[in-house]
Amino acid sequence: MSAETSGEYVAEFIDGPLEGEFERRVLVSGEPEERVARVAAIDGLESLFWYDAVERREVDGEVRVRFRFDAGDSDPVEFDQDDNE
């Protein structure tokens, strides 16, 4: 099923506190978002994280968008970068 018929795309978070996570998101006016916000609990504290689209591709008829962490606009959080490599 293509993105045009499903109305969804897969967001891939490639770095930051959500590194390695995937989620299905709804297309907006037929397109993936350029910027997304996610609320997540890190060490029991809820924080708002902003991610920017950096790459879009189609895999088996499904749109996938890779998002990079925007630390400057996100809530401060300490996470061990070495744990994520």
BELBEL-V966807 format. One record per residue. N is the residue number from 0. SS is DSSP state (a for helix, b for strand, c for the rest). NEAR is the number of other C-alpha atoms within 10 Angstrom. Layout:
BEGIN
N:SS:NEAR  N:SS:NEAR
END
This chain:
BEGIN
0:c:9  1:c:14  2:a:19  3:a:14  4:a:8  5:a:11  6:c:17  7:b:20  8:b:24  9:b:20  10:b:22  11:b:20  12:b:21  13:c:17  14:c:18  15:a:21  16:a:20  17:a:18  18:c:16  19:c:11  20:c:11  21:b:15  22:b:10  23:b:11  24:b:14  25:b:16  26:c:17  27:b:10  28:c:8  29:c:13  30:b:14  31:c:22  32:c:17  33:c:12  34:b:14  35:b:15  36:b:14  37:b:12  38:b:12  39:b:14  40:b:11  41:b:13  42:c:9  43:c:7  44:b:8  45:b:12  46:b:14  47:b:14  48:b:22  49:b:19  50:b:23  51:b:17  52:b:18  53:b:12  54:b:12  55:b:15  56:b:10  57:b:13  58:b:9  59:c:7  60:c:11  61:b:16  62:b:20  63:b:21  64:b:21  65:b:18  66:b:24  67:b:19  68:b:22  69:c:16  70:c:14  71:c:9  72:c:12  73:c:16  74:c:14  75:c:11  76:c:16  77:c:10  78:c:12  79:c:10  80:a:11  81:a:6  82:a:6  83:a:12  84:c:7
END
